[in-house]
Amino acid sequence: MNDNKAKKPDVGSDKETVIRKKFNGIVVSDSADKTIVVRVDRVKVHPKYKKRYTVSRRYRVHDEKNQYKIDDKVEFIECRPISKDKRWRVIYS
């Protein structure tokens, strides 16, 4: 008997490494307790006209120590859901 089928790894034996998204942005609001709002800008190119333009997105990020203020640059990663809107956590360095 020739067994050419690939073996599936056991679920319990190997730990899968979780790749989390990581972003850099600027704090635009710090009025809530333990929460900051971070704006992340990225540049897109129009497919037809090739013009570059900026697209912004705002993320609600968990800041346990309340140490970041408006206009601070922060780095944050995704994590488990902390509240209805918060799924991101600040990386303290």
Secondary structure, DSSP 8 states (H G I E B T S, - for coil): ----------TTTS-------EEEEEEEE--STTEEEEEEEEEEE-TTT--EEEEEEEEEEE-TT----TT-EEEEEE-S--SSS--EEE---
